[in-house]
Amino acid sequence: MEASIDTKNEAENKEEEQVVNPWEVSAKDGGKIDYDKLIDRFGCQRLDQSLIQRLERLTSQPAHVFLRRGVFFAHRYQLFADSFPCFASCVLNEQLRILFYFLYRSDFAEILDAYERGDKFYLYTGRGPSSEALHLGHLIPFMFTKYLQDAFKVPLVIQLTDDEKFLWKNLTIEESQRLARENAKDIIACGFDISRTFIFSDFNYVGGAFYKNMVEVAKRVTYNQAVGIFGFTGEDHIGKVSFPPVQAWAIS
């Protein structure tokens, strides 16, 4: 019995050595993030060289430098039923901040299969507007997404979660909406194909089919799953706990 308890405590201590959620990325005693543990925890697979070479062959374009240098290094299978193709990736910088970006449906190999068959799919990314302008870290997903749009020549949906920043930051609704408009200017400046790109803010678009998708997602995710992913505590207000389906609707 004692051995079993010791093993359990050891596993829990290892889990606490690094914290990764949308608001905090840290390692014990200032150490490095263990990529392999992160891949296992989020059910990802590494992007191997064969996939990158296949991408280059199908698109007749060299792989983006973020792929060649392993900045984007993993992808995963999306668990929601009836979802669009998924490519999940992780970015780690010197400040130990990890960003996860998802272009949803299935794994990257399946996206390449769909592209080779001529099937239709779209890209999805977003921005939570909490500052006047985007810095380099904010721009990384947009730079990579532009490469994907140029390579695959597909539609792109960009979600501005101004409601999220109202819930998480000390901002008024009006200020979060203003920041969304300012951030949209920086995103547009990345040079996306205007004929294939749709940018919207949550405050302007929640309702109708949007809301139907939100409740479909909400019904399929348990509270325990949300806590495991986002790290909610008993001190968080219900606006935070209820927000994930708002952000997830675009990929359902």
Backbone as CSV, one residue per row, in Angstrom:
resi,resn,N_x,N_y,N_z,CA_x,CA_y,CA_z,C_x,C_y,C_z
1,MET,0.835,-1.202,0.000,0.000,0.000,0.000,0.871,1.255,0.000
2,GLU,1.930,1.255,0.854,2.808,2.417,0.930,3.516,2.664,-0.393
3,ALA,3.942,1.575,-1.063,4.620,1.702,-2.349,3.690,2.321,-3.379
4,SER,2.404,1.906,-3.338,1.413,2.448,-4.277,1.212,3.935,-4.056
5,ILE,1.150,4.365,-2.790,0.973,5.780,-2.462,2.180,6.593,-2.913
6,ASP,3.395,6.024,-2.679,4.611,6.720,-3.081,4.666,6.911,-4.590
7,THR,4.259,5.883,-5.343,4.254,5.976,-6.807,3.285,7.045,-7.280
8,LYS,2.113,7.093,-6.641,1.109,8.098,-7.008,1.620,9.507,-6.721
9,ASN,2.231,9.678,-5.534,2.757,10.995,-5.178,3.876,11.419,-6.117
10,GLU,4.722,10.457,-6.521,5.815,10.769,-7.449,5.267,11.232,-8.788
11,ALA,4.206,10.566,-9.270,3.594,10.947,-10.545,2.992,12.340,-10.463
12,GLU,2.334,12.638,-9.327,1.729,13.954,-9.152,2.793,15.043,-9.097
13,ASN,3.923,14.738,-8.425,5.000,15.721,-8.348,5.594,16.003,-9.715
14,LYS,5.740,14.959,-10.557,6.265,15.152,-11.905,5.318,16.003,-12.735
15,GLU,4.003,15.784,-12.536,3.010,16.553,-13.274,3.084,18.031,-12.909
16,GLU,3.417,18.302,-11.624,3.488,19.673,-11.148,4.786,20.373,-11.567
17,GLU,5.744,19.624,-12.123,7.013,20.214,-12.514,6.846,21.238,-13.632
18,GLN,5.803,21.092,-14.461,5.543,22.070,-15.496,4.048,22.324,-15.605
19,VAL,3.712,23.592,-15.777,2.323,24.020,-15.905,2.150,24.657,-17.278
20,VAL,1.205,24.140,-18.052,0.943,24.679,-19.390,-0.554,24.824,-19.571
21,ASN,-1.018,26.052,-19.631,-2.411,26.335,-19.961,-2.422,27.663,-20.724
22,PRO,-3.580,28.137,-21.184,-3.588,29.355,-22.010,-3.043,30.603,-21.326
23,TRP,-2.926,30.595,-19.989,-2.506,31.810,-19.276,-1.170,31.668,-18.559
24,GLU,-0.680,30.461,-18.404,0.564,30.268,-17.665,1.372,29.140,-18.272
25,VAL,2.646,29.387,-18.463,3.588,28.351,-18.879,4.809,28.466,-17.977
26,SER,5.065,27.445,-17.194,6.187,27.508,-16.270,6.732,26.108,-16.007
27,ALA,8.006,26.056,-15.662,8.653,24.804,-15.290,9.257,24.961,-13.901
28,LYS,9.354,23.868,-13.196,9.848,23.898,-11.822,11.265,24.472,-11.768
29,ASP,11.484,25.384,-10.831,12.792,25.996,-10.600,13.346,26.671,-11.857
30,GLY,12.446,27.187,-12.703,12.897,27.892,-13.899,13.482,26.988,-14.964
31,GLY,13.182,25.714,-14.902,13.723,24.764,-15.870,13.062,24.864,-17.229
32,LYS,13.428,23.947,-18.107,12.897,23.941,-19.463,11.627,23.092,-19.548
33,ILE,10.774,23.447,-20.494,9.577,22.651,-20.745,9.967,21.358,-21.445
34,ASP,9.408,20.256,-21.006,9.645,18.945,-21.613,8.669,18.773,-22.772
35,TYR,9.155,18.882,-24.002,8.303,18.793,-25.181,7.610,17.437,-25.280
36,ASP,8.330,16.359,-24.969,7.750,15.024,-25.097,6.573,14.847,-24.146
37,LYS,6.721,15.350,-22.907,5.605,15.274,-21.959,4.411,16.084,-22.464
38,LEU,4.705,17.231,-23.064,3.647,18.100,-23.574,2.892,17.412,-24.710
39,ILE,3.629,16.771,-25.603,3.021,16.057,-26.719,2.129,14.932,-26.209
40,ASP,2.615,14.188,-25.219,1.817,13.098,-24.646,0.567,13.636,-23.957
41,ARG,0.731,14.706,-23.192,-0.390,15.245,-22.406,-1.534,15.707,-23.300
42,PHE,-1.196,16.338,-24.424,-2.236,16.867,-25.299,-2.576,15.936,-26.456
43,GLY,-2.074,14.706,-26.407,-2.436,13.718,-27.415,-1.950,14.063,-28.803
44,CYS,-0.773,14.672,-28.893,-0.227,15.093,-30.198,0.747,14.049,-30.742
45,GLN,1.148,14.258,-31.999,2.212,13.492,-32.618,3.213,14.478,-33.205
46,ARG,4.469,14.101,-33.245,5.480,14.981,-33.821,5.301,15.092,-35.338
47,LEU,5.581,16.263,-35.863,5.615,16.460,-37.312,6.943,15.919,-37.825
48,ASP,6.899,14.778,-38.517,8.156,14.200,-38.967,8.540,14.732,-40.349
49,GLN,9.753,14.442,-40.747,10.300,14.981,-41.990,9.519,14.498,-43.204
50,SER,8.974,13.283,-43.135,8.227,12.759,-44.288,6.977,13.601,-44.573
51,LEU,6.314,14.091,-43.513,5.141,14.942,-43.709,5.541,16.286,-44.318
52,ILE,6.636,16.840,-43.837,7.097,18.127,-44.353,7.492,17.998,-45.817
53,GLN,8.168,16.907,-46.176,8.550,16.683,-47.575,7.325,16.476,-48.452
54,ARG,6.315,15.806,-47.919,5.083,15.598,-48.682,4.369,16.922,-48.918
55,LEU,4.353,17.797,-47.892,3.766,19.129,-48.037,4.454,19.888,-49.167
56,GLU,5.771,19.850,-49.213,6.513,20.547,-50.259,6.187,19.974,-51.638
57,ARG,6.067,18.651,-51.723,5.781,18.025,-53.008,4.392,18.390,-53.518
58,LEU,3.404,18.362,-52.628,2.019,18.621,-53.050,1.775,20.086,-53.397
59,THR,2.418,20.991,-52.671,2.172,22.421,-52.883,3.186,23.069,-53.820
60,SER,4.242,22.328,-54.148,5.316,22.860,-55.005,5.936,24.124,-54.405
61,GLN,5.972,24.176,-53.082,6.576,25.292,-52.371,7.477,24.761,-51.260
62,PRO,8.559,25.465,-50.961,9.396,25.030,-49.833,8.634,25.187,-48.525
63,ALA,8.888,24.319,-47.581,8.242,24.413,-46.268,8.636,25.713,-45.591
64,HIS,7.710,26.252,-44.814,7.995,27.491,-44.081,9.158,27.272,-43.126
65,VAL,9.925,28.312,-42.881,11.070,28.213,-41.982,10.655,27.739,-40.595
66,PHE,9.426,28.052,-40.149,8.956,27.591,-38.841,8.839,26.071,-38.799
67,LEU,8.550,25.454,-39.951,8.509,23.994,-40.030,9.922,23.423,-40.138
68,ARG,10.747,24.031,-40.980,12.098,23.508,-41.200,12.931,23.542,-39.930
69,ARG,12.689,24.548,-39.093,13.486,24.684,-37.867,12.790,24.120,-36.632
70,GLY,11.645,23.490,-36.815,10.976,22.829,-35.696,10.280,23.752,-34.727
71,VAL,9.982,24.991,-35.142,9.218,25.889,-34.273,7.802,25.336,-34.117
72,PHE,7.219,24.927,-35.232,5.961,24.177,-35.200,6.349,22.712,-35.333
73,PHE,6.090,21.925,-34.296,6.686,20.591,-34.260,5.704,19.455,-33.991
74,ALA,4.418,19.741,-33.792,3.487,18.661,-33.462,2.117,18.918,-34.066
75,HIS,1.373,17.837,-34.252,-0.008,17.951,-34.717,-0.834,16.914,-33.980
76,ARG,-2.167,17.041,-34.085,-3.003,16.121,-33.310,-4.314,15.842,-34.008
77,TYR,-4.981,14.784,-33.520,-6.309,14.443,-34.019,-7.339,15.172,-33.187
78,GLN,-8.267,15.876,-33.855,-9.320,16.617,-33.155,-10.399,15.660,-32.669
79,LEU,-10.768,15.759,-31.400,-11.657,14.782,-30.788,-13.135,15.036,-31.049
80,PHE,-13.519,16.297,-31.375,-14.926,16.555,-31.619,-15.392,15.841,-32.879
81,ALA,-16.592,15.286,-32.847,-17.147,14.658,-34.043,-17.537,15.737,-35.047
82,ASP,-17.527,15.341,-36.341,-17.958,16.221,-37.419,-17.172,17.533,-37.446
83,SER,-15.867,17.461,-37.201,-15.046,18.666,-37.209,-14.262,18.775,-38.507
84,PHE,-13.670,19.946,-38.736,-12.863,20.181,-39.926,-11.404,19.852,-39.642
85,PRO,-10.546,19.707,-40.729,-9.177,19.235,-40.526,-8.358,20.015,-39.520
86,CYS,-7.609,19.265,-38.727,-6.881,19.869,-37.600,-5.377,19.732,-37.757
87,PHE,-4.731,20.843,-37.516,-3.264,20.846,-37.437,-2.948,21.610,-36.168
88,ALA,-2.447,20.913,-35.171,-2.125,21.607,-33.915,-0.631,21.768,-33.824
89,SER,-0.205,22.888,-33.332,1.223,23.112,-33.223,1.558,23.832,-31.938
90,CYS,2.808,23.749,-31.553,3.246,24.325,-30.303,4.465,25.205,-30.563
91,VAL,4.509,26.338,-29.924,5.631,27.247,-30.080,6.190,27.564,-28.700
92,LEU,7.476,27.465,-28.551,8.112,27.758,-27.273,9.165,28.833,-27.468
93,ASN,9.080,29.930,-26.707,10.111,30.956,-26.811,10.938,31.007,-25.529
94,GLU,11.884,31.924,-25.474,12.810,31.969,-24.350,12.127,32.310,-23.031
95,GLN,10.963,32.937,-23.097,10.229,33.268,-21.872,9.345,32.101,-21.416
96,LEU,9.540,30.942,-22.037,8.782,29.741,-21.705,7.285,29.948,-21.886
97,ARG,6.923,30.696,-22.917,5.512,30.855,-23.233,5.174,29.945,-24.398
98,ILE,4.209,29.091,-24.212,3.848,28.144,-25.263,2.514,28.544,-25.861
99,LEU,2.452,28.552,-27.179,1.230,28.906,-27.893,0.769,27.680,-28.662
100,PHE,-0.504,27.423,-28.599,-1.062,26.328,-29.371,-1.991,26.903,-30.432
101,TYR,-1.818,26.489,-31.654,-2.650,26.959,-32.752,-3.277,25.753,-33.428
102,PHE,-4.557,25.835,-33.685,-5.261,24.710,-34.270,-5.955,25.096,-35.573
103,LEU,-5.742,24.319,-36.620,-6.492,24.417,-37.858,-7.228,23.075,-37.945
104,TYR,-8.533,23.115,-37.637,-9.199,21.905,-37.194,-9.723,20.973,-38.278
105,ARG,-9.672,19.731,-38.059,-10.419,18.576,-38.501,-9.727,17.314,-38.048
106,SER,-8.578,17.031,-38.536,-7.900,15.812,-38.147,-6.411,16.091,-38.113
107,ASP,-5.564,15.070,-38.282,-4.135,15.348,-38.228,-3.631,15.894,-39.558
108,PHE,-2.385,16.317,-39.575,-1.847,17.002,-40.744,-1.799,16.086,-41.959
109,ALA,-1.533,14.801,-41.729,-1.525,13.842,-42.840,-2.886,13.805,-43.520
110,GLU,-3.950,13.914,-42.724,-5.293,13.883,-43.309,-5.584,15.160,-44.093
111,ILE,-5.028,16.293,-43.642,-5.168,17.521,-44.417,-4.495,17.358,-45.777
112,LEU,-3.302,16.785,-45.767,-2.600,16.565,-47.029,-3.365,15.585,-47.915
113,ASP,-3.970,14.563,-47.313,-4.818,13.637,-48.081,-5.974,14.388,-48.730
114,ALA,-6.633,15.262,-47.939,-7.773,16.024,-48.458,-7.341,16.940,-49.598
115,TYR,-6.196,17.581,-49.419,-5.688,18.481,-50.464,-5.384,17.705,-51.737
116,GLU,-4.797,16.531,-51.586,-4.444,15.712,-52.750,-5.689,15.227,-53.483
117,ARG,-6.774,14.954,-52.735,-8.032,14.519,-53.359,-8.816,15.677,-53.966
118,GLY,-8.449,16.893,-53.611,-9.205,18.052,-54.070,-10.378,18.388,-53.178
119,ASP,-10.413,17.830,-51.959,-11.487,18.132,-51.019,-11.334,19.560,-50.492
120,LYS,-12.448,20.151,-50.078,-12.421,21.513,-49.568,-12.200,21.514,-48.053
121,PHE,-11.421,22.460,-47.571,-11.245,22.698,-46.141,-10.885,24.162,-45.951
122,TYR,-10.888,24.612,-44.706,-10.530,25.998,-44.447,-9.579,26.084,-43.253
123,LEU,-8.928,27.218,-43.128,-8.017,27.476,-42.023,-8.720,28.337,-40.987
124,TYR,-8.312,28.163,-39.736,-8.887,28.967,-38.653,-7.783,29.372,-37.685
125,THR,-7.776,30.630,-37.316,-6.915,31.111,-36.242,-7.599,32.308,-35.601
126,GLY,-6.955,32.966,-34.665,-7.628,34.081,-34.002,-6.684,34.903,-33.152
127,ARG,-7.264,35.895,-32.528,-6.496,36.820,-31.696,-7.397,37.349,-30.586
128,GLY,-6.870,37.316,-29.350,-7.566,37.942,-28.237,-7.026,39.350,-28.066
129,PRO,-7.763,40.373,-28.460,-7.232,41.746,-28.477,-7.133,42.364,-27.082
130,SER,-5.900,42.450,-26.576,-5.697,43.028,-25.246,-4.637,44.123,-25.250
131,SER,-4.138,44.486,-26.433,-3.118,45.532,-26.536,-3.358,46.338,-27.803
132,GLU,-2.699,47.481,-27.892,-2.899,48.372,-29.030,-2.386,47.775,-30.333
133,ALA,-1.310,47.003,-30.248,-0.684,46.465,-31.460,-0.159,45.062,-31.197
134,LEU,0.103,44.315,-32.263,0.637,42.965,-32.147,2.161,43.005,-32.119
135,HIS,2.776,42.270,-31.164,4.226,42.135,-31.174,4.600,40.860,-31.921
136,LEU,5.893,40.560,-32.001,6.355,39.441,-32.825,5.740,38.116,-32.391
137,GLY,5.618,37.906,-31.073,5.010,36.668,-30.598,3.576,36.515,-31.065
138,HIS,2.826,37.630,-31.069,1.450,37.588,-31.566,1.400,37.270,-33.056
139,LEU,2.404,37.737,-33.799,2.395,37.616,-35.256,2.768,36.221,-35.749
140,ILE,3.436,35.423,-34.915,3.898,34.105,-35.359,2.782,33.259,-35.972
141,PRO,1.629,33.093,-35.299,0.589,32.256,-35.917,0.053,32.847,-37.215
142,PHE,0.005,34.178,-37.311,-0.510,34.797,-38.527,0.480,34.671,-39.680
143,MET,1.767,34.772,-39.394,2.786,34.579,-40.425,2.722,33.157,-40.972
144,PHE,2.563,32.190,-40.066,2.501,30.802,-40.506,1.190,30.505,-41.235
145,THR,0.091,31.077,-40.744,-1.202,30.863,-41.392,-1.217,31.454,-42.798
146,LYS,-0.553,32.598,-42.984,-0.475,33.174,-44.330,0.244,32.213,-45.271
147,TYR,1.322,31.590,-44.770,2.021,30.595,-45.590,1.070,29.461,-45.973
148,LEU,0.288,28.965,-45.015,-0.639,27.869,-45.298,-1.707,28.288,-46.307
149,GLN,-2.228,29.514,-46.163,-3.235,29.981,-47.110,-2.641,30.098,-48.517
150,ASP,-1.436,30.630,-48.617,-0.782,30.753,-49.919,-0.486,29.384,-50.527
151,ALA,-0.082,28.429,-49.679,0.282,27.099,-50.173,-0.933,26.303,-50.623
152,PHE,-2.002,26.337,-49.811,-3.184,25.531,-50.099,-4.253,26.280,-50.890
153,LYS,-4.164,27.628,-50.895,-5.156,28.465,-51.589,-6.571,28.148,-51.106
154,VAL,-6.764,28.298,-49.792,-8.041,27.966,-49.157,-8.562,29.151,-48.352
155,PRO,-9.862,29.137,-47.999,-10.423,30.208,-47.161,-9.819,30.198,-45.758
156,LEU,-9.868,31.367,-45.140,-9.341,31.538,-43.782,-10.351,32.301,-42.938
157,VAL,-10.614,31.803,-41.735,-11.482,32.484,-40.768,-10.614,32.944,-39.597
158,ILE,-10.700,34.238,-39.269,-9.937,34.805,-38.150,-10.917,35.370,-37.129
159,GLN,-10.888,34.812,-35.933,-11.809,35.194,-34.862,-11.122,36.153,-33.896
160,LEU,-11.729,37.318,-33.651,-11.237,38.281,-32.668,-12.094,38.146,-31.412
161,THR,-11.504,37.597,-30.359,-12.281,37.293,-29.147,-12.272,38.497,-28.199
162,ASP,-12.936,39.560,-28.626,-13.025,40.753,-27.781,-13.810,40.493,-26.504
163,ASP,-14.776,39.577,-26.565,-15.523,39.211,-25.362,-14.641,38.496,-24.346
164,GLU,-13.715,37.663,-24.833,-12.789,36.971,-23.935,-11.964,37.967,-23.128
165,LYS,-11.434,38.987,-23.797,-10.586,39.937,-23.092,-11.383,40.803,-22.119
166,PHE,-12.643,41.027,-22.405,-13.497,41.700,-21.431,-13.635,40.851,-20.166
167,LEU,-13.752,39.522,-20.353,-13.927,38.616,-19.217,-12.641,38.416,-18.421
168,TRP,-11.480,38.430,-19.093,-10.217,38.109,-18.422,-9.404,39.326,-18.005
169,LYS,-9.582,40.431,-18.704,-8.774,41.614,-18.429,-9.632,42.717,-17.806
170,ASN,-8.958,43.712,-17.274,-9.664,44.857,-16.694,-10.000,45.862,-17.795
171,LEU,-10.896,45.448,-18.693,-11.287,46.256,-19.849,-12.803,46.416,-19.876
172,THR,-13.264,47.545,-20.386,-14.693,47.692,-20.641,-15.019,47.022,-21.973
173,ILE,-16.286,46.787,-22.213,-16.689,46.215,-23.492,-16.258,47.119,-24.638
174,GLU,-16.458,48.423,-24.464,-16.123,49.376,-25.527,-14.627,49.372,-25.825
175,GLU,-13.797,49.273,-24.782,-12.347,49.268,-24.985,-11.894,47.985,-25.672
176,SER,-12.463,46.864,-25.290,-12.079,45.604,-25.937,-12.491,45.598,-27.399
177,GLN,-13.615,46.218,-27.725,-14.021,46.324,-29.125,-13.073,47.230,-29.908
178,ARG,-12.634,48.315,-29.277,-11.706,49.229,-29.950,-10.375,48.526,-30.228
179,LEU,-9.881,47.760,-29.249,-8.631,47.043,-29.438,-8.750,45.994,-30.540
180,ALA,-9.923,45.384,-30.654,-10.143,44.414,-31.732,-9.986,45.082,-33.094
181,ARG,-10.543,46.284,-33.240,-10.420,46.998,-34.515,-8.967,47.361,-34.797
182,GLU,-8.234,47.788,-33.760,-6.825,48.137,-33.950,-5.999,46.904,-34.326
183,ASN,-6.256,45.789,-33.641,-5.517,44.567,-33.939,-5.831,44.033,-35.324
184,ALA,-7.075,44.228,-35.770,-7.452,43.775,-37.111,-6.592,44.452,-38.176
185,LYS,-6.215,45.698,-37.948,-5.370,46.418,-38.913,-4.015,45.728,-39.054
186,ASP,-3.423,45.322,-37.926,-2.139,44.626,-37.981,-2.270,43.276,-38.677
187,ILE,-3.367,42.587,-38.425,-3.587,41.274,-39.045,-3.742,41.429,-40.560
188,ILE,-4.514,42.417,-40.973,-4.708,42.664,-42.406,-3.368,42.963,-43.075
189,ALA,-2.492,43.676,-42.354,-1.189,44.055,-42.906,-0.290,42.848,-43.171
190,CYS,-0.636,41.675,-42.637,0.151,40.468,-42.907,0.029,40.026,-44.360
191,GLY,-0.984,40.536,-45.063,-1.090,40.266,-46.490,-1.927,39.070,-46.877
192,PHE,-2.926,38.728,-46.078,-3.797,37.610,-46.429,-4.569,37.903,-47.716
193,ASP,-4.990,36.841,-48.373,-5.803,36.956,-49.594,-7.174,37.497,-49.202
194,ILE,-7.492,38.732,-49.589,-8.745,39.352,-49.148,-9.972,38.650,-49.724
195,SER,-9.811,37.937,-50.827,-10.948,37.238,-51.424,-11.241,35.922,-50.712
196,ARG,-10.328,35.485,-49.829,-10.499,34.195,-49.148,-10.451,34.337,-47.627
197,THR,-10.503,35.553,-47.100,-10.312,35.762,-45.665,-11.503,36.474,-45.039
198,PHE,-11.967,35.939,-43.906,-13.083,36.530,-43.156,-12.615,36.794,-41.732
199,ILE,-12.639,38.060,-41.324,-12.262,38.456,-39.965,-13.508,38.961,-39.241
200,PHE,-13.744,38.468,-38.032,-14.930,38.906,-37.298,-14.627,39.006,-35.814
201,SER,-15.434,39.769,-35.096,-15.325,39.857,-33.637,-16.539,39.192,-33.002
202,ASP,-16.326,38.589,-31.843,-17.408,37.865,-31.171,-18.571,38.783,-30.807
203,PHE,-18.284,39.984,-30.296,-19.355,40.880,-29.887,-20.289,41.211,-31.057
204,ASN,-19.764,41.154,-32.263,-20.583,41.491,-33.430,-21.279,40.293,-34.050
205,TYR,-20.834,39.057,-33.730,-21.337,37.906,-34.478,-21.997,36.810,-33.655
206,VAL,-21.937,36.861,-32.329,-22.590,35.812,-31.544,-24.094,35.888,-31.740
207,GLY,-24.692,34.740,-32.060,-26.124,34.672,-32.313,-26.405,33.761,-33.490
208,GLY,-27.650,33.395,-33.688,-28.037,32.579,-34.830,-27.293,31.258,-34.891
209,ALA,-26.740,30.941,-36.079,-26.017,29.682,-36.273,-24.790,29.615,-35.380
210,PHE,-24.180,30.767,-35.125,-23.036,30.848,-34.216,-23.430,30.261,-32.855
211,TYR,-24.533,30.728,-32.306,-24.955,30.274,-30.977,-25.332,28.788,-30.990
212,LYS,-25.926,28.319,-32.068,-26.277,26.896,-32.167,-25.017,26.034,-32.064
213,ASN,-23.955,26.439,-32.764,-22.706,25.689,-32.683,-22.110,25.758,-31.278
214,MET,-22.241,26.921,-30.632,-21.717,27.065,-29.274,-22.348,26.048,-28.328
215,VAL,-23.657,25.908,-28.359,-24.308,24.991,-27.418,-24.051,23.534,-27.804
216,GLU,-23.830,23.259,-29.108,-23.454,21.904,-29.514,-22.114,21.526,-28.886
217,VAL,-21.152,22.448,-28.931,-19.841,22.205,-28.326,-19.970,22.085,-26.809
218,ALA,-20.722,23.014,-26.191,-20.859,23.033,-24.733,-21.418,21.714,-24.203
219,LYS,-22.326,21.111,-24.954,-22.970,19.868,-24.521,-22.015,18.680,-24.560
220,ARG,-20.952,18.797,-25.337,-20.041,17.676,-25.546,-18.764,17.746,-24.702
221,VAL,-18.588,18.821,-23.946,-17.378,18.975,-23.130,-17.768,19.014,-21.660
222,THR,-17.155,18.143,-20.847,-17.483,18.113,-19.426,-16.730,19.213,-18.683
223,TYR,-17.199,19.527,-17.501,-16.531,20.521,-16.664,-15.113,20.074,-16.327
224,ASN,-14.949,18.776,-16.040,-13.622,18.269,-15.700,-12.648,18.417,-16.865
225,GLN,-13.144,18.206,-18.096,-12.286,18.400,-19.261,-11.851,19.859,-19.372
226,ALA,-12.799,20.770,-19.152,-12.488,22.198,-19.245,-11.477,22.611,-18.187
227,VAL,-11.631,22.084,-16.970,-10.686,22.398,-15.890,-9.302,21.866,-16.238
228,GLY,-9.249,20.653,-16.799,-7.970,20.060,-17.159,-7.230,20.849,-18.221
229,ILE,-7.979,21.425,-19.164,-7.365,22.172,-20.259,-7.025,23.593,-19.843
230,PHE,-7.969,24.266,-19.175,-7.826,25.696,-18.909,-7.365,26.029,-17.486
231,GLY,-7.387,25.054,-16.595,-6.907,25.304,-15.235,-7.831,26.164,-14.396
232,PHE,-9.146,26.119,-14.639,-10.079,26.914,-13.852,-10.036,26.513,-12.378
233,THR,-10.312,27.476,-11.506,-10.396,27.217,-10.066,-11.748,27.702,-9.565
234,GLY,-12.023,27.419,-8.298,-13.281,27.840,-7.698,-13.415,29.345,-7.577
235,GLU,-12.329,30.071,-7.741,-12.346,31.530,-7.636,-12.672,32.209,-8.969
236,ASP,-12.677,31.440,-10.071,-12.967,32.029,-11.384,-14.463,32.262,-11.553
237,HIS,-14.822,33.388,-12.144,-16.253,33.668,-12.361,-16.791,32.806,-13.509
238,ILE,-18.100,32.655,-13.577,-18.691,31.726,-14.537,-18.537,32.203,-15.982
239,GLY,-18.231,33.477,-16.179,-17.975,33.957,-17.529,-16.777,33.248,-18.144
240,LYS,-15.740,33.015,-17.343,-14.558,32.311,-17.834,-14.887,30.851,-18.152
241,VAL,-15.588,30.202,-17.242,-15.890,28.785,-17.402,-16.769,28.541,-18.626
242,SER,-17.652,29.487,-18.924,-18.588,29.303,-20.041,-18.028,29.769,-21.375
243,PHE,-16.807,30.347,-21.370,-16.289,30.917,-22.613,-15.757,29.915,-23.642
244,PRO,-15.112,28.801,-23.258,-14.517,27.912,-24.259,-15.399,27.551,-25.456
245,PRO,-16.707,27.269,-25.286,-17.525,26.965,-26.475,-17.619,28.152,-27.450
246,VAL,-17.489,29.379,-26.937,-17.548,30.554,-27.818,-16.362,30.536,-28.776
247,GLN,-15.201,30.152,-28.258,-14.008,30.113,-29.102,-13.957,28.861,-29.956
248,ALA,-14.595,27.806,-29.498,-14.528,26.539,-30.229,-15.519,26.438,-31.379
249,TRP,-16.520,27.306,-31.418,-17.596,27.153,-32.401,-17.068,27.161,-33.843
250,ALA,-16.031,27.966,-34.097,-15.575,28.151,-35.487,-14.984,26.886,-36.084
251,ILE,-14.628,25.920,-35.228,-14.017,24.698,-35.757,-14.966,23.523,-35.657
252,SER,-16.231,23.760,-35.328,-17.174,22.649,-35.180,-17.997,22.471,-36.443
